[in-house]
Amino acid sequence: MTHIHLSLRALFVGLASAAALALGACSTTSPDVVQPRDAQRLSNVQDAVVLNVRPVVVEGQQSGTGAVAGGVVGGIAGGSVGGRRESAAVAIIGAAAGAVIGNTVERFGTREDAVEILIQLPNGDRRAIVQAKGNETLLAGDAVLLINTGGKTRVIKAPPVQNR
């Protein structure tokens, strides 16, 4: 294989690794997922009614991990191309291009489809919350529970009330 083929392979493997790292580091806002630190903690629960639900997109993270990983891989891949003079210039170009690509992969890889839920509390107050789409489909008029744990609130359908 030529140096160019090896460099492209190294670039691809590095960017795929950066994407996997970025995606593995992301956390979800899904109402169906509870973080380990929230397990076995008492939560505050409030009744509410859904007024409106609309789809939104939660923008992806840009922690810099993707850009750094992409820049390193691009620099290494670019540095192995050509002779001495060319390799330095190509390494700089490769690092810059890798950083841009890595940042984009991280941003789009951590993007999340979500819903904005407008609710009304029993006292008439209204609130809005954005959360990832869960397994339940919420509709206007649905009775829901607001579950607040450690400053984070999620909305789930209220189960039927049991009379004893």
TIVO-2410 file (N, C-alpha, C; in nm, 3 decimals):
# residues 164
REC num residu      c1      c2      c3 atome chaine
REC   1      M   0.084  -0.119   0.000     N      A
REC   1      M   0.000   0.000   0.000    CA      A
REC   1      M   0.087   0.125   0.000     C      A
REC   2      T   0.038   0.229  -0.058     N      A
REC   2      T   0.113   0.354  -0.062    CA      A
REC   2      T   0.093   0.430   0.067     C      A
REC   3      H   0.177   0.534   0.086     N      A
REC   3      H   0.163   0.619   0.204    CA      A
REC   3      H   0.027   0.687   0.208     C      A
REC   4      I  -0.025   0.724   0.093     N      A
REC   4      I  -0.155   0.792   0.088    CA      A
REC   4      I  -0.265   0.699   0.136     C      A
REC   5      H  -0.263   0.573   0.090     N      A
REC   5      H  -0.365   0.477   0.133    CA      A
REC   5      H  -0.356   0.452   0.282     C      A
REC   6      L  -0.234   0.437   0.335     N      A
REC   6      L  -0.218   0.418   0.479    CA      A
REC   6      L  -0.266   0.539   0.557     C      A
REC   7      S  -0.238   0.658   0.505     N      A
REC   7      S  -0.280   0.780   0.572    CA      A
REC   7      S  -0.432   0.792   0.574     C      A
REC   8      L  -0.495   0.761   0.462     N      A
REC   8      L  -0.642   0.766   0.457    CA      A
REC   8      L  -0.703   0.663   0.551     C      A
REC   9      R  -0.643   0.546   0.556     N      A
REC   9      R  -0.693   0.442   0.648    CA      A
REC   9      R  -0.678   0.489   0.792     C      A
REC  10      A  -0.562   0.546   0.827     N      A
REC  10      A  -0.540   0.597   0.963    CA      A
REC  10      A  -0.638   0.708   0.995     C      A
REC  11      L  -0.664   0.796   0.899     N      A
REC  11      L  -0.760   0.904   0.920    CA      A
REC  11      L  -0.899   0.848   0.946     C      A
REC  12      F  -0.941   0.752   0.865     N      A
REC  12      F  -1.074   0.693   0.882    CA      A
REC  12      F  -1.087   0.623   1.017     C      A
REC  13      V  -0.988   0.542   1.054     N      A
REC  13      V  -0.992   0.471   1.181    CA      A
REC  13      V  -0.993   0.569   1.297     C      A
REC  14      G  -0.914   0.673   1.289     N      A
REC  14      G  -0.909   0.773   1.395    CA      A
REC  14      G  -1.039   0.848   1.410     C      A
REC  15      L  -1.098   0.889   1.299     N      A
REC  15      L  -1.225   0.962   1.306    CA      A
REC  15      L  -1.337   0.871   1.356     C      A
REC  16      A  -1.336   0.746   1.316     N      A
REC  16      A  -1.437   0.652   1.367    CA      A
REC  16      A  -1.420   0.633   1.517     C      A
REC  17      S  -1.295   0.626   1.563     N      A
REC  17      S  -1.270   0.614   1.707    CA      A
REC  17      S  -1.315   0.738   1.781     C      A
REC  18      A  -1.289   0.855   1.724     N      A
REC  18      A  -1.333   0.980   1.787    CA      A
REC  18      A  -1.485   0.986   1.794     C      A
REC  19      A  -1.550   0.941   1.690     N      A
REC  19      A  -1.697   0.940   1.689    CA      A
REC  19      A  -1.749   0.847   1.797     C      A
REC  20      A  -1.688   0.730   1.810     N      A
REC  20      A  -1.732   0.635   1.912    CA      A
REC  20      A  -1.712   0.693   2.052     C      A
REC  21      L  -1.599   0.760   2.074     N      A
REC  21      L  -1.575   0.824   2.203    CA      A
REC  21      L  -1.677   0.933   2.232     C      A
REC  22      A  -1.703   1.015   2.133     N      A
REC  22      A  -1.799   1.125   2.151    CA      A
REC  22      A  -1.938   1.071   2.178     C      A
REC  23      L  -1.979   0.970   2.104     N      A
REC  23      L  -2.113   0.914   2.123    CA      A
REC  23      L  -2.123   0.841   2.256     C      A
REC  24      G  -2.017   0.775   2.297     N      A
REC  24      G  -2.019   0.705   2.424    CA      A
REC  24      G  -2.025   0.799   2.542     C      A
REC  25      A  -1.977   0.920   2.526     N      A
REC  25      A  -1.974   1.016   2.635    CA      A
REC  25      A  -2.105   1.092   2.650     C      A
REC  26      C  -2.192   1.083   2.550     N      A
REC  26      C  -2.313   1.164   2.556    CA      A
REC  26      C  -2.415   1.103   2.651     C      A
REC  27      S  -2.492   1.187   2.714     N      A
REC  27      S  -2.598   1.141   2.801    CA      A
REC  27      S  -2.731   1.172   2.737     C      A
REC  28      T  -2.830   1.096   2.775     N      A
REC  28      T  -2.960   1.113   2.715    CA      A
REC  28      T  -3.052   1.193   2.806     C      A
REC  29      T  -3.152   1.256   2.747     N      A
REC  29      T  -3.254   1.326   2.824    CA      A
REC  29      T  -3.384   1.247   2.817     C      A
REC  30      S  -3.377   1.120   2.782     N      A
REC  30      S  -3.496   1.036   2.769    CA      A
REC  30      S  -3.564   1.016   2.904     C      A
REC  31      P  -3.697   1.023   2.906     N      A
REC  31      P  -3.768   0.997   3.031    CA      A
REC  31      P  -3.762   0.850   3.071     C      A
REC  32      D  -3.718   0.764   2.980     N      A
REC  32      D  -3.711   0.620   3.006    CA      A
REC  32      D  -3.576   0.576   3.061     C      A
REC  33      V  -3.481   0.669   3.072     N      A
REC  33      V  -3.347   0.636   3.120    CA      A
REC  33      V  -3.320   0.713   3.249     C      A
REC  34      V  -3.280   0.640   3.353     N      A
REC  34      V  -3.247   0.701   3.481    CA      A
REC  34      V  -3.096   0.689   3.499     C      A
REC  35      Q  -3.031   0.799   3.533     N      A
REC  35      Q  -2.887   0.798   3.554    CA      A
REC  35      Q  -2.854   0.725   3.684     C      A
REC  36      P  -2.739   0.657   3.692     N      A
REC  36      P  -2.704   0.582   3.814    CA      A
REC  36      P  -2.707   0.668   3.941     C      A
REC  37      R  -2.666   0.792   3.930     N      A
REC  37      R  -2.664   0.879   4.049    CA      A
REC  37      R  -2.805   0.913   4.098     C      A
REC  38      D  -2.907   0.891   4.013     N      A
REC  38      D  -3.045   0.920   4.052    CA      A
REC  38      D  -3.118   0.797   4.106     C      A
REC  39      A  -3.055   0.681   4.097     N      A
REC  39      A  -3.118   0.560   4.149    CA      A
REC  39      A  -3.122   0.565   4.302     C      A
REC  40      Q  -3.226   0.511   4.359     N      A
REC  40      Q  -3.246   0.503   4.504    CA      A
REC  40      Q  -3.246   0.641   4.570     C      A
REC  41      R  -3.294   0.741   4.498     N      A
REC  41      R  -3.310   0.874   4.556    CA      A
REC  41      R  -3.458   0.907   4.555     C      A
REC  42      L  -3.505   0.969   4.660     N      A
REC  42      L  -3.645   1.009   4.669    CA      A
REC  42      L  -3.669   1.125   4.573     C      A
REC  43      S  -3.775   1.114   4.494     N      A
REC  43      S  -3.808   1.217   4.396    CA      A
REC  43      S  -3.935   1.289   4.436     C      A
REC  44      N  -3.946   1.415   4.398     N      A
REC  44      N  -4.067   1.493   4.417    CA      A
REC  44      N  -4.157   1.467   4.296     C      A
REC  45      V  -4.284   1.434   4.319     N      A
REC  45      V  -4.376   1.401   4.210    CA      A
REC  45      V  -4.494   1.498   4.215     C      A
REC  46      Q  -4.529   1.555   4.098     N      A
REC  46      Q  -4.643   1.646   4.086    CA      A
REC  46      Q  -4.735   1.598   3.975     C      A
REC  47      D  -4.865   1.616   3.996     N      A
REC  47      D  -4.963   1.588   3.891    CA      A
REC  47      D  -4.970   1.706   3.797     C      A
REC  48      A  -5.001   1.680   3.671     N      A
REC  48      A  -5.018   1.787   3.571    CA      A
REC  48      A  -5.099   1.732   3.454     C      A
REC  49      V  -5.137   1.822   3.365     N      A
REC  49      V  -5.209   1.785   3.243    CA      A
REC  49      V  -5.133   1.846   3.125     C      A
REC  50      V  -5.118   1.768   3.018     N      A
REC  50      V  -5.049   1.815   2.898    CA      A
REC  50      V  -5.139   1.911   2.822     C      A
REC  51      L  -5.085   2.029   2.789     N      A
REC  51      L  -5.157   2.126   2.706    CA      A
REC  51      L  -5.116   2.114   2.560     C      A
REC  52      N  -4.986   2.090   2.536     N      A
REC  52      N  -4.936   2.084   2.399    CA      A
REC  52      N  -4.803   2.009   2.397     C      A
REC  53      V  -4.776   1.941   2.287     N      A
REC  53      V  -4.648   1.872   2.266    CA      A
REC  53      V  -4.602   1.905   2.125     C      A
REC  54      R  -4.475   1.948   2.113     N      A
REC  54      R  -4.422   1.976   1.979    CA      A
REC  54      R  -4.281   1.921   1.968     C      A
REC  55      P  -4.247   1.873   1.847     N      A
REC  55      P  -4.112   1.818   1.828    CA      A
REC  55      P  -4.007   1.929   1.824     C      A
REC  56      V  -3.893   1.901   1.883     N      A
REC  56      V  -3.777   1.991   1.880    CA      A
REC  56      V  -3.651   1.906   1.865     C      A
REC  57      V  -3.539   1.970   1.841     N      A
REC  57      V  -3.410   1.902   1.833    CA      A
REC  57      V  -3.319   1.962   1.939     C      A
REC  58      V  -3.260   1.878   2.023     N      A
REC  58      V  -3.161   1.923   2.120    CA      A
REC  58      V  -3.027   1.923   2.047     C      A
REC  59      E  -2.967   2.041   2.035     N      A
REC  59      E  -2.840   2.056   1.961    CA      A
REC  59      E  -2.732   1.970   2.025     C      A
REC  60      G  -2.644   1.916   1.942     N      A
REC  60      G  -2.537   1.830   1.990    CA      A
REC  60      G  -2.430   1.905   2.068     C      A
REC  61      Q  -2.353   1.828   2.144     N      A
REC  61      Q  -2.246   1.885   2.225    CA      A
REC  61      Q  -2.123   1.915   2.141     C      A
REC  62      Q  -2.047   2.012   2.185     N      A
REC  62      Q  -1.917   2.044   2.124    CA      A
REC  62      Q  -1.815   2.058   2.236     C      A
REC  63      S  -1.781   1.944   2.295     N      A
REC  63      S  -1.690   1.945   2.409    CA      A
REC  63      S  -1.545   1.969   2.368     C      A
REC  64      G  -1.517   1.950   2.240     N      A
REC  64      G  -1.380   1.964   2.191    CA      A
REC  64      G  -1.311   1.830   2.172     C      A
REC  65      T  -1.369   1.723   2.228     N      A
REC  65      T  -1.310   1.590   2.215    CA      A
REC  65      T  -1.298   1.548   2.069     C      A
REC  66      G  -1.406   1.570   1.994     N      A
REC  66      G  -1.405   1.533   1.852    CA      A
REC  66      G  -1.302   1.613   1.774     C      A
REC  67      A  -1.293   1.743   1.803     N      A
REC  67      A  -1.198   1.829   1.732    CA      A
REC  67      A  -1.053   1.789   1.763     C      A
REC  68      V  -1.024   1.761   1.890     N      A
REC  68      V  -0.888   1.723   1.928    CA      A
REC  68      V  -0.851   1.589   1.865     C      A
REC  69      A  -0.940   1.491   1.878     N      A
REC  69      A  -0.911   1.359   1.821    CA      A
REC  69      A  -0.896   1.367   1.670     C      A
REC  70      G  -0.986   1.440   1.605     N      A
REC  70      G  -0.977   1.456   1.460    CA      A
REC  70      G  -0.851   1.529   1.418     C      A
REC  71      G  -0.812   1.631   1.494     N      A
REC  71      G  -0.691   1.706   1.464    CA      A
REC  71      G  -0.566   1.621   1.476     C      A
REC  72      V  -0.560   1.540   1.580     N      A
REC  72      V  -0.444   1.452   1.599    CA      A
REC  72      V  -0.435   1.351   1.486     C      A
REC  73      V  -0.548   1.286   1.457     N      A
REC  73      V  -0.548   1.185   1.351    CA      A
REC  73      V  -0.517   1.249   1.216     C      A
REC  74      G  -0.578   1.364   1.188     N      A
REC  74      G  -0.552   1.433   1.061    CA      A
REC  74      G  -0.407   1.477   1.049     C      A
REC  75      G  -0.349   1.523   1.159     N      A
REC  75      G  -0.209   1.564   1.158    CA      A
REC  75      G  -0.115   1.448   1.134     C      A
REC  76      I  -0.142   1.335   1.199     N      A
REC  76      I  -0.059   1.216   1.180    CA      A
REC  76      I  -0.072   1.165   1.037     C      A
REC  77      A  -0.197   1.158   0.990     N      A
REC  77      A  -0.221   1.109   0.854    CA      A
REC  77      A  -0.155   1.201   0.752     C      A
REC  78      G  -0.170   1.331   0.770     N      A
REC  78      G  -0.111   1.427   0.676    CA      A
REC  78      G   0.040   1.428   0.681     C      A
REC  79      G   0.096   1.406   0.800     N      A
REC  79      G   0.240   1.407   0.816    CA      A
REC  79      G   0.311   1.291   0.749     C      A
REC  80      S   0.236   1.186   0.718     N      A
REC  80      S   0.300   1.070   0.655    CA      A
REC  80      S   0.291   1.074   0.503     C      A
REC  81      V   0.243   1.185   0.449     N      A
REC  81      V   0.229   1.199   0.303    CA      A
REC  81      V   0.345   1.282   0.249     C      A
REC  82      G   0.402   1.239   0.140     N      A
REC  82      G   0.504   1.318   0.071    CA      A
REC  82      G   0.639   1.314   0.138     C      A
REC  83      G   0.726   1.405   0.091     N      A
REC  83      G   0.861   1.416   0.145    CA      A
REC  83      G   0.862   1.504   0.269     C      A
REC  84      R   0.984   1.543   0.310     N      A
REC  84      R   0.999   1.622   0.433    CA      A
REC  84      R   0.924   1.753   0.429     C      A
REC  85      R   0.945   1.830   0.324     N      A
REC  85      R   0.880   1.962   0.316    CA      A
REC  85      R   0.729   1.949   0.305     C      A
REC  86      E   0.686   1.860   0.217     N      A
REC  86      E   0.543   1.847   0.195    CA      A
REC  86      E   0.472   1.793   0.318     C      A
REC  87      S   0.537   1.701   0.390     N      A
REC  87      S   0.470   1.636   0.502    CA      A
REC  87      S   0.433   1.734   0.612     C      A
REC  88      A   0.516   1.835   0.637     N      A
REC  88      A   0.484   1.934   0.740    CA      A
REC  88      A   0.362   2.015   0.701     C      A
REC  89      A   0.359   2.060   0.577     N      A
REC  89      A   0.244   2.139   0.530    CA      A
REC  89      A   0.117   2.055   0.527     C      A
REC  90      V   0.129   1.932   0.478     N      A
REC  90      V   0.012   1.844   0.471    CA      A
REC  90      V  -0.034   1.806   0.612     C      A
REC  91      A   0.060   1.793   0.706     N      A
REC  91      A   0.023   1.761   0.844    CA      A
REC  91      A  -0.062   1.874   0.904     C      A
REC  92      I  -0.023   1.998   0.877     N      A
REC  92      I  -0.099   2.113   0.928    CA      A
REC  92      I  -0.239   2.116   0.865     C      A
REC  93      I  -0.244   2.096   0.735     N      A
REC  93      I  -0.373   2.094   0.666    CA      A
REC  93      I  -0.457   1.976   0.717     C      A
REC  94      G  -0.394   1.860   0.733     N      A
REC  94      G  -0.465   1.742   0.783    CA      A
REC  94      G  -0.518   1.762   0.923     C      A
REC  95      A  -0.439   1.828   1.009     N      A
REC  95      A  -0.483   1.854   1.146    CA      A
REC  95      A  -0.603   1.947   1.147     C      A
REC  96      A  -0.598   2.052   1.066     N      A
REC  96      A  -0.710   2.147   1.060    CA      A
REC  96      A  -0.835   2.079   1.006     C      A
REC  97      A  -0.820   2.005   0.898     N      A
REC  97      A  -0.936   1.936   0.839    CA      A
REC  97      A  -0.989   1.830   0.935     C      A
REC  98      G  -0.901   1.757   1.000     N      A
REC  98      G  -0.942   1.655   1.096    CA      A
REC  98      G  -1.017   1.715   1.214     C      A
REC  99      A  -0.972   1.832   1.260     N      A
REC  99      A  -1.040   1.899   1.372    CA      A
REC  99      A  -1.181   1.940   1.333     C      A
REC 100      V  -1.196   1.995   1.214     N      A
REC 100      V  -1.329   2.036   1.167    CA      A
REC 100      V  -1.420   1.914   1.153     C      A
REC 101      I  -1.369   1.809   1.092     N      A
REC 101      I  -1.448   1.687   1.073    CA      A
REC 101      I  -1.482   1.624   1.208     C      A
REC 102      G  -1.386   1.615   1.298     N      A
REC 102      G  -1.410   1.557   1.430    CA      A
REC 102      G  -1.513   1.635   1.509     C      A
REC 103      N  -1.507   1.768   1.503     N      A
REC 103      N  -1.605   1.852   1.572    CA      A
REC 103      N  -1.745   1.829   1.515     C      A
REC 104      T  -1.754   1.820   1.383     N      A
REC 104      T  -1.884   1.797   1.318    CA      A
REC 104      T  -1.940   1.661   1.354     C      A
REC 105      V  -1.856   1.559   1.355     N      A
REC 105      V  -1.901   1.425   1.392    CA      A
REC 105      V  -1.954   1.425   1.535     C      A
REC 106      E  -1.883   1.492   1.626     N      A
REC 106      E  -1.928   1.498   1.765    CA      A
REC 106      E  -2.061   1.572   1.776     C      A
REC 107      R  -2.071   1.686   1.710     N      A
REC 107      R  -2.193   1.768   1.720    CA      A
REC 107      R  -2.315   1.693   1.667     C      A
REC 108      F  -2.303   1.635   1.549     N      A
REC 108      F  -2.418   1.565   1.491    CA      A
REC 108      F  -2.442   1.429   1.558     C      A
REC 109      G  -2.337   1.369   1.610     N      A
REC 109      G  -2.352   1.240   1.678    CA      A
REC 109      G  -2.421   1.251   1.812     C      A
REC 110      T  -2.418   1.368   1.875     N      A
REC 110      T  -2.481   1.386   2.005    CA      A
REC 110      T  -2.613   1.461   1.996     C      A
REC 111      R  -2.655   1.492   1.876     N      A
REC 111      R  -2.783   1.560   1.853    CA      A
REC 111      R  -2.897   1.464   1.890     C      A
REC 112      E  -3.008   1.519   1.940     N      A
REC 112      E  -3.115   1.433   1.989    CA      A
REC 112      E  -3.252   1.487   1.949     C      A
REC 113      D  -3.337   1.400   1.895     N      A
REC 113      D  -3.476   1.437   1.871    CA      A
REC 113      D  -3.547   1.440   2.005     C      A
REC 114      A  -3.626   1.543   2.027     N      A
REC 114      A  -3.691   1.561   2.157    CA      A
REC 114      A  -3.830   1.620   2.137     C      A
REC 115      V  -3.898   1.642   2.249     N      A
REC 115      V  -4.029   1.708   2.248    CA      A
REC 115      V  -4.030   1.817   2.354     C      A
REC 116      E  -4.097   1.926   2.322     N      A
REC 116      E  -4.123   2.030   2.422    CA      A
REC 116      E  -4.266   2.008   2.469     C      A
REC 117      I  -4.282   1.989   2.600     N      A
REC 117      I  -4.413   1.958   2.657    CA      A
REC 117      I  -4.459   2.077   2.740     C      A
REC 118      L  -4.572   2.133   2.702     N      A
REC 118      L  -4.635   2.241   2.779    CA      A
REC 118      L  -4.738   2.177   2.869     C      A
REC 119      I  -4.726   2.201   3.000     N      A
REC 119      I  -4.816   2.137   3.096    CA      A
REC 119      I  -4.883   2.241   3.185     C      A
REC 120      Q  -4.992   2.200   3.248     N      A
REC 120      Q  -5.061   2.285   3.344    CA      A
REC 120      Q  -5.073   2.209   3.475     C      A
REC 121      L  -5.033   2.276   3.583     N      A
REC 121      L  -5.041   2.218   3.717    CA      A
REC 121      L  -5.183   2.237   3.771     C      A
REC 122      P  -5.222   2.163   3.876     N      A
REC 122      P  -5.356   2.176   3.932    CA      A
REC 122      P  -5.391   2.318   3.978     C      A
REC 123      N  -5.291   2.396   4.019     N      A
REC 123      N  -5.317   2.534   4.065    CA      A
REC 123      N  -5.328   2.633   3.949     C      A
REC 124      G  -5.317   2.585   3.825     N      A
REC 124      G  -5.329   2.671   3.707    CA      A
REC 124      G  -5.197   2.718   3.648     C      A
REC 125      D  -5.088   2.703   3.724     N      A
REC 125      D  -4.957   2.743   3.671    CA      A
REC 125      D  -4.920   2.656   3.551     C      A
REC 126      R  -4.849   2.716   3.457     N      A
REC 126      R  -4.805   2.643   3.338    CA      A
REC 126      R  -4.653   2.633   3.338     C      A
REC 127      R  -4.606   2.522   3.287     N      A
REC 127      R  -4.462   2.497   3.277    CA      A
REC 127      R  -4.434   2.433   3.142     C      A
REC 128      A  -4.310   2.445   3.098     N      A
REC 128      A  -4.265   2.378   2.976    CA      A
REC 128      A  -4.137   2.302   3.008     C      A
REC 129      I  -4.123   2.186   2.948     N      A
REC 129      I  -4.003   2.106   2.966    CA      A
REC 129      I  -3.967   2.040   2.833     C      A
REC 130      V  -3.838   2.031   2.806     N      A
REC 130      V  -3.789   1.962   2.686    CA      A
REC 130      V  -3.725   1.833   2.733     C      A
REC 131      Q  -3.766   1.722   2.670     N      A
REC 131      Q  -3.703   1.594   2.700    CA      A
REC 131      Q  -3.699   1.510   2.573     C      A
REC 132      A  -3.608   1.415   2.570     N      A
REC 132      A  -3.598   1.326   2.454    CA      A
REC 132      A  -3.728   1.248   2.439     C      A
REC 133      K  -3.754   1.206   2.316     N      A
REC 133      K  -3.873   1.124   2.294    CA      A
REC 133      K  -3.855   0.993   2.369     C      A
REC 134      G  -3.957   0.957   2.445     N      A
REC 134      G  -3.953   0.831   2.519    CA      A
REC 134      G  -4.040   0.727   2.451     C      A
REC 135      N  -4.066   0.619   2.521     N      A
REC 135      N  -4.150   0.513   2.468    CA      A
REC 135      N  -4.297   0.551   2.467     C      A
REC 136      E  -4.336   0.645   2.553     N      A
REC 136      E  -4.475   0.688   2.561    CA      A
REC 136      E  -4.497   0.808   2.469     C      A
REC 137      T  -4.612   0.811   2.403     N      A
REC 137      T  -4.650   0.927   2.323    CA      A
REC 137      T  -4.743   1.012   2.407     C      A
REC 138      L  -4.703   1.134   2.433     N      A
REC 138      L  -4.786   1.226   2.512    CA      A
REC 138      L  -4.871   1.310   2.419     C      A
REC 139      L  -4.997   1.328   2.457     N      A
REC 139      L  -5.092   1.407   2.378    CA      A
REC 139      L  -5.158   1.511   2.467     C      A
REC 140      A  -5.209   1.618   2.406     N      A
REC 140      A  -5.283   1.720   2.481    CA      A
REC 140      A  -5.397   1.651   2.554     C      A
REC 141      G  -5.414   1.688   2.681     N      A
REC 141      G  -5.520   1.629   2.764    CA      A
REC 141      G  -5.475   1.513   2.850     C      A
REC 142      D  -5.356   1.457   2.822     N      A
REC 142      D  -5.306   1.344   2.902    CA      A
REC 142      D  -5.273   1.388   3.044     C      A
REC 143      A  -5.311   1.304   3.141     N      A
REC 143      A  -5.269   1.324   3.279    CA      A
REC 143      A  -5.125   1.273   3.289     C      A
REC 144      V  -5.038   1.353   3.346     N      A
REC 144      V  -4.897   1.316   3.355    CA      A
REC 144      V  -4.844   1.341   3.496     C      A
REC 145      L  -4.728   1.285   3.522     N      A
REC 145      L  -4.656   1.310   3.645    CA      A
REC 145      L  -4.525   1.380   3.611     C      A
REC 146      L  -4.492   1.481   3.687     N      A
REC 146      L  -4.361   1.547   3.678    CA      A
REC 146      L  -4.276   1.487   3.789     C      A
REC 147      I  -4.168   1.423   3.751     N      A
REC 147      I  -4.081   1.359   3.849    CA      A
REC 147      I  -3.951   1.438   3.854     C      A
REC 148      N  -3.925   1.502   3.969     N      A
REC 148      N  -3.807   1.586   3.986    CA      A
REC 148      N  -3.709   1.513   4.077     C      A
REC 149      T  -3.591   1.485   4.024     N      A
REC 149      T  -3.486   1.419   4.100    CA      A
REC 149      T  -3.356   1.496   4.080     C      A
REC 150      G  -3.303   1.549   4.187     N      A
REC 150      G  -3.175   1.618   4.179    CA      A
REC 150      G  -3.174   1.735   4.082     C      A
REC 151      G  -3.285   1.807   4.072     N      A
REC 151      G  -3.291   1.925   3.985    CA      A
REC 151      G  -3.328   1.894   3.841     C      A
REC 152      K  -3.343   1.767   3.806     N      A
REC 152      K  -3.383   1.729   3.670    CA      A
REC 152      K  -3.526   1.677   3.676     C      A
REC 153      T  -3.607   1.723   3.581     N      A
REC 153      T  -3.748   1.683   3.577    CA      A
REC 153      T  -3.776   1.604   3.452     C      A
REC 154      R  -3.852   1.497   3.466     N      A
REC 154      R  -3.899   1.421   3.350    CA      A
REC 154      R  -4.050   1.409   3.359     C      A
REC 155      V  -4.113   1.391   3.244     N      A
REC 155      V  -4.259   1.383   3.236    CA      A
REC 155      V  -4.296   1.243   3.187     C      A
REC 156      I  -4.385   1.177   3.263     N      A
REC 156      I  -4.435   1.045   3.221    CA      A
REC 156      I  -4.587   1.045   3.234     C      A
REC 157      K  -4.652   0.954   3.162     N      A
REC 157      K  -4.798   0.940   3.175    CA      A
REC 157      K  -4.830   0.895   3.317     C      A
REC 158      A  -4.937   0.952   3.372     N      A
REC 158      A  -4.980   0.913   3.506    CA      A
REC 158      A  -5.054   0.780   3.499     C      A
REC 159      P  -5.021   0.688   3.590     N      A
REC 159      P  -5.096   0.562   3.593    CA      A
REC 159      P  -5.236   0.588   3.650     C      A
REC 160      P  -5.329   0.497   3.624     N      A
REC 160      P  -5.463   0.515   3.681    CA      A
REC 160      P  -5.455   0.515   3.833     C      A
REC 161      V  -5.539   0.595   3.896     N      A
REC 161      V  -5.542   0.603   4.042    CA      A
REC 161      V  -5.609   0.477   4.096     C      A
REC 162      Q  -5.547   0.416   4.195     N      A
REC 162      Q  -5.600   0.294   4.257    CA      A
REC 162      Q  -5.683   0.332   4.379     C      A
REC 163      N  -5.809   0.294   4.382     N      A
REC 163      N  -5.894   0.317   4.500    CA      A
REC 163      N  -5.885   0.196   4.591     C      A
REC 164      R  -5.866   0.221   4.719     N      A
REC 164      R  -5.854   0.109   4.814    CA      A
REC 164      R  -5.978   0.094   4.894     C      A
***
